[in-house]
Amino acid sequence: MILKETLQQIIEAQQKDLKPLNNSTPRTATKNIDLTLPFAIIISGIRRCGKSTLLRQIMNTTKSKYYFNFEDPKAINFELADFQKLEELLQEKFGTENCYFFDEIQNIEKWELSIRTLLDKGKHCLITGSNASLLSKELGTKLTGRHLQQELFPFSYNEFLAYTSTKTSPEAFNKYLEKGGFPEYLQFDRREILQELLNDIIMRDIVVRHKLRSPKAIKEMALYLISNIGIEFSYNNLAKTFNLGSTNTATSFVSYLEDSYLLFTVPKFSYSLKKQTVNPKKIYAIDNGLVDANSVSFSSNKDRMLENTVFLALRRNKKNIFYFREKKECDFVLKEANKITQAIQVCYSITEENKTREIEGLIEAIETFDLPEGLILTFNQQDTLKIGEKHIKIIPTWQWLGDKPFL
C-alpha cells in the first residue's frame, strides 16, 4: 500500500518528466489503435522498443493528463487497492478525463480488475507491458472480450529510414541490417546500451518475475541461442548442454525468453500438430543490433543477419511462420487459414556455389504446397528464374521491405 501524499508526489514528478515529443518518429502501430472503442488497448513488446513514446504520442492527440508509470521505483509499494486513490488524485489535479494511460502495468498484481472497473464506467484505457505471457493470461480472465492487443517491436526498416531521415538504398539497408532498430542505440551508438538491456531483460523480466534461483543458466542459454540464429535446436539438447536436469526446465527457460520478446521460435512445418511440437525448432531474435552487441560472431555471418531481418518483418506482420525441410530445406513457409500460401528462401548472395542448394530447397517447398512461384530474398541481387512450370523471383530485401510500408 502507498500513502496518498506519496502517490501525489509521484504523479507530479512523472508529469514533469513527460517532455514534449516534437520530432518523435511515427510508429506504424498507431494505425491499429482507436481509443474511441470500448476496449482496453494493450501495447506489449520488449523493453526500450518505444512503447512509452508511442503511448505519449497518443496521449498528445487526446490532450489527456491521466498518466501513471508503474515501473517508477517510488511506486514499488503500489497495490491493487491504491488504484482508487490514483483515480481520485488524477481527478483532483486534472478534472474529469475519459482516457487513462498506464505504463508497465503488469507489475501490479491483479491490475486487470481495476481496468475492468474503469471500462465498466465507460472510460478508455491504453496500457503498456513488457511480458507477452503475463498479459495474455490476465487478459484471458477478467478482460475477456474487452481488450485489443497490439505488439510493438524495435523500428522496422521503414521506421528506421524515417528516424534517420534516410532514403532507402543498399547502403541504408546495410546500416539497418547491422544496427537494428532500438531507438536509443541508433541515437547514441554505444554497444553497452544493448548489453545492459539484455541484462535488464534477464533479471527483471525473467529471474525476478519467475523467482529463479540463479540468473547464470538462463543468461548462458540466452547468449547461446542468440548466437545461433536460424539454427535448429531441441529442448533435450538444451537441457544437456546447460545441465538443467530436465527437458521441462529447458522448455520453461525458452518460454520465458519468448515471453520477454527477446527470442522467437519457429517450428518445422507438419500437418501433424504433434510432430510440430516434438520436431526441432529454429531460433530468431528481436533485433540484429541486440544480437551483435551480445554475440562475438553474428555480424560476420551476413546470411544469418539477413534471415533474422526477414523473419522479423514477417513476424511483425503477424504471419504464421514455419520452416520447411524434407529432402531439402526452405527457410520460411507462410500459412494462412489452413493453407501454405508462400515460400521464401533467404540468401545474402546467390553464387554458382550455393545456387543449386538454395533453388532446390525452394522448388521442393513450392512443389509440395502446389505454389505457382517462390521468392528468394537477397541483399542486392535481382533476377527471375523459370524452373519447369515454376517461377522464382529474386529480389533485394531492401526493395521488398520498401514496397511494404507496414514492414
ZIFEN-V613492 format. One record per residue. N is the residue number from 1. RES is the residue in one letter. PHI is phi in whole degrees, -180 to 180 (999 if undefined). OMEGA is omega in radians with two decimals (none if undefined). Layout:
BEGIN
N	RES	PHI	OMEGA
N	RES	PHI	OMEGA
END
This chain:
BEGIN
1	M	999	-3.08
2	I	-127	-3.13
3	L	-66	-3.11
4	K	-62	3.13
5	E	-64	3.10
6	T	-65	3.13
7	L	-61	3.11
8	Q	-63	3.11
9	Q	-64	3.12
10	I	-65	3.13
11	I	-59	-3.11
12	E	-64	3.13
13	A	-65	-3.14
14	Q	-68	3.10
15	Q	-64	3.11
16	K	-67	-3.13
17	D	-80	-3.14
18	L	-80	-3.09
19	K	-71	3.11
20	P	-60	3.12
21	L	-105	-3.00
22	N	-71	-3.03
23	N	-126	-3.12
24	S	-70	-3.09
25	T	-75	3.08
26	P	-61	3.14
27	R	-102	3.14
28	T	-59	-3.09
29	A	-62	-3.09
30	T	-63	-3.11
31	K	-66	-3.13
32	N	-99	-3.05
33	I	-109	-3.12
34	D	-132	-3.08
35	L	-79	3.06
36	T	-81	3.14
37	L	-77	-3.10
38	P	-83	-3.11
39	F	-132	2.94
40	A	-78	3.09
41	I	-97	-3.09
42	I	-109	3.06
43	I	-107	3.14
44	S	-116	3.13
45	G	171	-3.11
46	I	-65	3.08
47	R	-57	3.01
48	R	66	3.13
49	C	-91	3.09
50	G	113	-3.12
51	K	-62	-3.12
52	S	-65	3.10
53	T	-64	3.10
54	L	-61	3.12
55	L	-59	-3.12
56	R	-72	3.04
57	Q	-59	-3.14
58	I	-72	3.05
59	M	-56	-3.11
60	N	-61	-3.13
61	T	-76	-3.12
62	T	-97	-3.07
63	K	66	3.14
64	S	-76	3.10
65	K	-109	-3.10
66	Y	-77	-3.05
67	Y	-137	3.01
68	F	-153	3.11
69	N	-105	-3.06
70	F	-78	3.09
71	E	-92	3.05
72	D	-61	-3.12
73	P	-56	-3.14
74	K	-72	-3.11
75	A	-100	-3.04
76	I	-63	-3.12
77	N	-94	3.14
78	F	-65	3.12
79	E	-126	-3.11
80	L	-55	-3.11
81	A	-64	-3.09
82	D	-79	3.10
83	F	-60	3.12
84	Q	-63	3.08
85	K	-61	-3.13
86	L	-59	3.14
87	E	-63	3.14
88	E	-63	-3.12
89	L	-67	3.09
90	L	-64	3.11
91	Q	-67	3.13
92	E	-63	-3.05
93	K	-84	-2.99
94	F	-120	-3.07
95	G	79	-3.07
96	T	-82	3.07
97	E	-127	-3.14
98	N	-107	-3.07
99	C	-114	3.11
100	Y	-114	-3.13
101	F	-126	-3.06
102	F	-123	3.14
103	D	-97	3.06
104	E	52	-3.05
105	I	-73	-3.08
106	Q	-65	3.10
107	N	-70	-3.09
108	I	-101	-3.13
109	E	-64	3.12
110	K	63	3.14
111	W	-58	-3.06
112	E	-63	3.11
113	L	-65	3.13
114	S	-68	3.12
115	I	-65	3.11
116	R	-62	3.11
117	T	-63	3.12
118	L	-64	3.12
119	L	-62	3.13
120	D	-65	3.09
121	K	-86	-3.12
122	G	85	3.13
123	K	-84	3.10
124	H	-116	-3.06
125	C	-131	2.98
126	L	-119	-2.93
127	I	-129	3.01
128	T	-114	3.10
129	G	-159	-3.06
130	S	-108	-3.11
131	N	-139	-3.04
132	A	-67	-3.05
133	S	-68	-3.10
134	L	-63	3.12
135	L	-63	-3.10
136	S	-62	-3.12
137	K	-62	-3.10
138	E	-75	3.12
139	L	-66	-3.11
140	G	-77	-3.14
141	T	-104	-3.03
142	K	-85	-3.10
143	L	-114	3.12
144	T	-56	3.12
145	G	76	-3.09
146	R	-122	-3.11
147	H	-143	3.01
148	L	-126	-3.03
149	Q	-112	3.13
150	Q	-131	3.09
151	E	-90	3.06
152	L	-124	3.11
153	F	-110	2.90
154	P	-55	-3.04
155	F	-50	2.92
156	S	-72	-3.14
157	Y	-60	-3.12
158	N	-69	3.04
159	E	-68	3.06
160	F	-59	3.12
161	L	-62	3.12
162	A	-65	-3.11
163	Y	-65	-3.10
164	T	-94	-3.12
165	S	53	-3.06
166	T	-121	3.03
167	K	-89	-3.11
168	T	-64	-3.14
169	S	-171	3.06
170	P	-59	-3.13
171	E	-67	3.12
172	A	-65	-3.13
173	F	-67	3.11
174	N	-63	3.09
175	K	-66	3.10
176	Y	-64	3.14
177	L	-59	-3.08
178	E	-89	-3.01
179	K	-91	-3.09
180	G	76	-2.97
181	G	-132	3.07
182	F	-74	-3.02
183	P	-56	-3.08
184	E	-66	3.12
185	Y	-68	3.10
186	L	-65	-3.12
187	Q	-75	-3.00
188	F	-107	3.08
189	D	53	3.09
190	R	-122	-3.04
191	R	-61	-3.11
192	E	-63	3.06
193	I	-61	-3.11
194	L	-80	3.05
195	Q	-69	3.10
196	E	-69	3.09
197	L	-61	3.10
198	L	-60	3.11
199	N	-61	3.13
200	D	-62	-3.13
201	I	-64	-3.13
202	I	-61	-3.05
203	M	-76	-2.96
204	R	-82	-3.07
205	D	-92	-3.08
206	I	-123	-3.04
207	V	-62	-3.12
208	V	-68	-3.05
209	R	-65	-3.09
210	H	-102	3.06
211	K	55	3.09
212	L	-76	-3.07
213	R	-73	-3.11
214	S	-143	3.12
215	P	-80	-2.99
216	K	-61	-3.06
217	A	-65	-3.10
218	I	-68	3.11
219	K	-71	3.10
220	E	-61	3.12
221	M	-67	3.13
222	A	-60	3.14
223	L	-64	3.11
224	Y	-64	-3.07
225	L	-69	-3.13
226	I	-71	3.05
227	S	-85	-3.09
228	N	-129	3.13
229	I	-60	3.09
230	G	78	-3.12
231	I	-101	3.11
232	E	-70	3.04
233	F	-143	3.03
234	S	-128	-3.14
235	Y	-65	3.14
236	N	-64	3.13
237	N	-68	3.08
238	L	-62	-3.14
239	A	-61	3.13
240	K	-71	-3.09
241	T	-62	-3.06
242	F	-109	3.06
243	N	49	-3.08
244	L	-87	3.08
245	G	90	-3.14
246	S	-152	3.08
247	T	-65	3.13
248	N	-59	3.11
249	T	-65	3.09
250	A	-61	3.11
251	T	-62	3.13
252	S	-64	-3.13
253	F	-61	3.13
254	V	-65	3.12
255	S	-65	3.08
256	Y	-64	3.13
257	L	-66	3.08
258	E	-70	-3.12
259	D	-61	3.14
260	S	-83	-3.12
261	Y	69	3.11
262	L	-75	-3.08
263	L	-130	3.06
264	F	-134	3.04
265	T	-110	3.13
266	V	-122	-3.12
267	P	-81	2.99
268	K	-74	-3.11
269	F	-67	2.98
270	S	-155	3.06
271	Y	-72	3.11
272	S	-95	3.11
273	L	-64	3.12
274	K	-64	3.13
275	K	-67	3.08
276	Q	-58	-3.10
277	T	-71	-3.03
278	V	-91	3.13
279	N	-66	3.06
280	P	-58	3.10
281	K	-110	3.02
282	K	-108	-3.07
283	I	-116	3.04
284	Y	-136	-3.03
285	A	-122	-3.03
286	I	-68	-2.99
287	D	-165	-3.14
288	N	-64	3.14
289	G	-62	3.12
290	L	-63	3.12
291	V	-66	-3.10
292	D	-62	-3.11
293	A	-70	-3.08
294	N	-119	-3.12
295	S	-137	-3.05
296	V	-86	-2.97
297	S	-122	-2.97
298	F	-64	-3.03
299	S	-65	3.13
300	S	-83	-3.13
301	N	-108	-3.06
302	K	-64	3.14
303	D	-62	-3.13
304	R	-68	3.11
305	M	-61	-3.14
306	L	-68	3.14
307	E	-62	3.13
308	N	-66	3.12
309	T	-64	3.11
310	V	-64	3.10
311	F	-56	-3.10
312	L	-62	3.09
313	A	-63	3.12
314	L	-68	-3.13
315	R	-67	3.12
316	R	-62	3.13
317	N	-92	3.05
318	K	61	3.09
319	K	-73	3.06
320	N	-87	-2.86
321	I	-110	3.04
322	F	-136	2.86
323	Y	-107	-3.08
324	F	-120	3.06
325	R	-152	2.98
326	E	-123	3.01
327	K	-73	3.11
328	K	-119	-3.08
329	E	-132	3.04
330	C	-125	-2.99
331	D	-61	-3.07
332	F	-139	2.88
333	V	-122	-3.02
334	L	-109	-3.07
335	K	-112	3.03
336	E	-128	-3.00
337	A	57	-3.12
338	N	-114	-3.02
339	K	-136	3.00
340	I	-75	-3.03
341	T	-112	-3.11
342	Q	-156	3.06
343	A	-124	-3.06
344	I	-130	3.01
345	Q	-109	-3.14
346	V	-118	-3.14
347	C	-149	-3.07
348	Y	-57	3.14
349	S	-149	3.07
350	I	-82	3.13
351	T	-125	3.09
352	E	-63	-3.11
353	E	-75	-3.06
354	N	-107	-3.03
355	K	-57	-3.09
356	T	-62	-3.12
357	R	-63	-3.09
358	E	-67	-3.09
359	I	-71	-3.11
360	E	-63	3.10
361	G	-64	3.12
362	L	-69	-3.14
363	I	-61	3.13
364	E	-61	-3.14
365	A	-68	-3.08
366	I	-71	3.05
367	E	-74	3.12
368	T	-61	-3.06
369	F	-103	3.07
370	D	54	3.11
371	L	-97	-3.11
372	P	-73	-3.10
373	E	-153	3.07
374	G	-129	-3.06
375	L	-128	2.97
376	I	-113	3.12
377	L	-101	-3.11
378	T	-119	3.05
379	F	-74	-3.08
380	N	-155	3.07
381	Q	-113	3.14
382	Q	-139	-3.11
383	D	-169	3.02
384	T	-135	-3.13
385	L	-119	3.06
386	K	-122	-3.14
387	I	-115	-3.04
388	G	63	3.11
389	E	-96	-3.07
390	K	-102	3.12
391	H	-112	3.08
392	I	-124	3.06
393	K	-97	3.04
394	I	-111	-3.00
395	I	-133	3.00
396	P	-63	-3.09
397	T	-61	-3.12
398	W	-66	3.06
399	Q	-74	3.12
400	W	-59	3.11
401	L	-69	-3.11
402	G	-66	3.11
403	D	-77	-3.06
404	K	-125	-3.06
405	P	-55	-3.11
406	F	-76	3.13
407	L	-103	none
END
